[in-house]
Amino acid sequence: MKRETIRVWFLVHKWTSLICTLFLLMLCLTGLPLIFHDEIDLATGDHIPLSGPASSSDDPALLPLDTMVEKALALRPGEVPLFMGFANDSPLLTVTTGPTPDAAERDMTLLLFDRATGATIGDPDRKGITDFLLQLHTDMFLGLPGMLFLGTMGLLFVLSLISGTILYAPFMRKLDFGTLRLGRSRRLIWLDWHNLLGIVALAWMCVVGITGILNAFATPIADNWRTTALADMTGAHRGEGALPPERYGSLDRAMASARKALPGSNPQFIGFPGGSFSTDRHYAVFFQGKSALTKELLTPALIDAETGALVDVRPMPVSMKALQLSRPLHFGDYGGLPLKLLWATLDIFLIIVLGSGVYLWLGHGKRRSPPAAAGDTRTAVVPAEPAP
Amino acid sequence: MMRSVFAIPAILAVTSLFGLIVALTGEGWRDVLGIFALSLPLLAVAHAWTKASQTRSSARTREKQRR
């Protein structure tokens, strides 16, 4: 690699890293406890385990969906249902309500129910520590602009990973893999750690970075899906105007016709008419696949909200599939506690890479101070001689 | 030259990606395999650290003996 090429990549690495480091550090520090959000919620009492049939099943012991909607609206009079979420391992059922069918996220209320007994669980206004961390991690309490901003920081992070990998070659040309010059200057030690941890965690950092970007752009991706693919599914109904909430038909009848189209599958959530996951006139029931992989991939069934008749069932386009797969790959919550511990260790590696990067940048000016410049290669942090 | 610098990093990257995906696409033995593959980067760091510490301590011993 030519000296000039190295210099250009060095500048790319320096600036992309500098801009995103502070935010990446925040993401790493909030992300670390979030890896263990299940365990934390359980320990702090923010998650109460329920026992009974899964709320996503059609077990006869479960209460009808219409009853659950009624219970939710009784708690939030004058509001409309927006989403209903199901669990596969307990009778936990969530209902999200809001003042209007197209309510903004900050105006929504999430209610938790036991679908076996109909009882409400927990206080909808109570926010646990993981809720706070997740909000900070997702959008820094700034809503969509915050998400898009962090997504942009993610893009810079991926650029710094690419430039860092390219620079790894000239820096390591004369060194064996994993060289840590522990007896040498502090600067050289941190450079070695930066290079070693950065290169071993490279694939993981790329995956978590790219899936983080996808999650940050979830809103525009879902918006695009709604206006293209979802609109396509309802072709004939376009232009009929929104269905007023008082004319919403039975949810149980809608669910029954959806189950008939996708036998054996269970729903993950329902998008009510007017929301960001449905149209103005349909219940959109999102079904999970049965295998470990397709469990993450949802298939929407559109049901006429007034009549309960099935309109269409169609797999999601590639962009939505990528978005859905990017969630587990970002959160690392799909392989039990051992995978979470690996996720945490790699997250700590990344924190060290970020910290040592800042350290190396802060000391950058000193490098040119006389002792180092006078041929003292022990303290200078420069790549090995470029190949002729 | 380039090949040797990136040989081990490339192996680690491929096994990490394999581990991430194999654990995502199944349960049971696939999770175990995925976790094993994804722990290789950690083992590489542990190995490098042990080796470097040994080198340093043997260098120190040599220095003491010389004195």
Boltz contact constraints between the chains, C-beta under 6 A:
constraints:
  - contact:
      token1: [A, 169]
      token2: [B, 2]
      max_distance: 6.0
  - contact:
      token1: [A, 169]
      token2: [B, 5]
      max_distance: 6.0
  - contact:
      token1: [A, 172]
      token2: [B, 5]
      max_distance: 6.0
  - contact:
      token1: [A, 177]
      token2: [B, 8]
      max_distance: 6.0
  - contact:
      token1: [A, 178]
      token2: [B, 48]
      max_distance: 6.0
  - contact:
      token1: [A, 180]
      token2: [B, 48]
      max_distance: 6.0
  - contact:
      token1: [A, 180]
      token2: [B, 52]
      max_distance: 6.0
  - contact:
      token1: [A, 182]
      token2: [B, 52]
      max_distance: 6.0
  - contact:
      token1: [A, 182]
      token2: [B, 56]
      max_distance: 6.0
  - contact:
      token1: [A, 183]
      token2: [B, 56]
      max_distance: 6.0
  - contact:
      token1: [A, 196]
      token2: [B, 48]
      max_distance: 6.0
  - contact:
      token1: [A, 199]
      token2: [B, 9]
      max_distance: 6.0
  - contact:
      token1: [A, 200]
      token2: [B, 12]
      max_distance: 6.0
  - contact:
      token1: [A, 200]
      token2: [B, 41]
      max_distance: 6.0
  - contact:
      token1: [A, 200]
      token2: [B, 44]
      max_distance: 6.0
  - contact:
      token1: [A, 200]
      token2: [B, 45]
      max_distance: 6.0
  - contact:
      token1: [A, 201]
      token2: [B, 41]
      max_distance: 6.0
  - contact:
      token1: [A, 202]
      token2: [B, 13]
      max_distance: 6.0
  - contact:
      token1: [A, 203]
      token2: [B, 13]
      max_distance: 6.0
  - contact:
      token1: [A, 203]
      token2: [B, 16]
      max_distance: 6.0
  - contact:
      token1: [A, 203]
      token2: [B, 17]
      max_distance: 6.0
  - contact:
      token1: [A, 204]
      token2: [B, 16]
      max_distance: 6.0
  - contact:
      token1: [A, 207]
      token2: [B, 20]
      max_distance: 6.0
  - contact:
      token1: [A, 292]
      token2: [B, 26]
      max_distance: 6.0
  - contact:
      token1: [A, 292]
      token2: [B, 27]
      max_distance: 6.0
  - contact:
      token1: [A, 293]
      token2: [B, 25]
      max_distance: 6.0
  - contact:
      token1: [A, 334]
      token2: [B, 24]
      max_distance: 6.0
  - contact:
      token1: [A, 335]
      token2: [B, 23]
      max_distance: 6.0
  - contact:
      token1: [A, 335]
      token2: [B, 31]
      max_distance: 6.0
  - contact:
      token1: [A, 335]
      token2: [B, 34]
      max_distance: 6.0
  - contact:
      token1: [A, 335]
      token2: [B, 35]
      max_distance: 6.0
  - contact:
      token1: [A, 338]
      token2: [B, 35]
      max_distance: 6.0
  - contact:
      token1: [A, 339]
      token2: [B, 35]
      max_distance: 6.0
  - contact:
      token1: [A, 342]
      token2: [B, 38]
      max_distance: 6.0
  - contact:
      token1: [A, 342]
      token2: [B, 39]
      max_distance: 6.0
  - contact:
      token1: [A, 345]
      token2: [B, 42]
      max_distance: 6.0
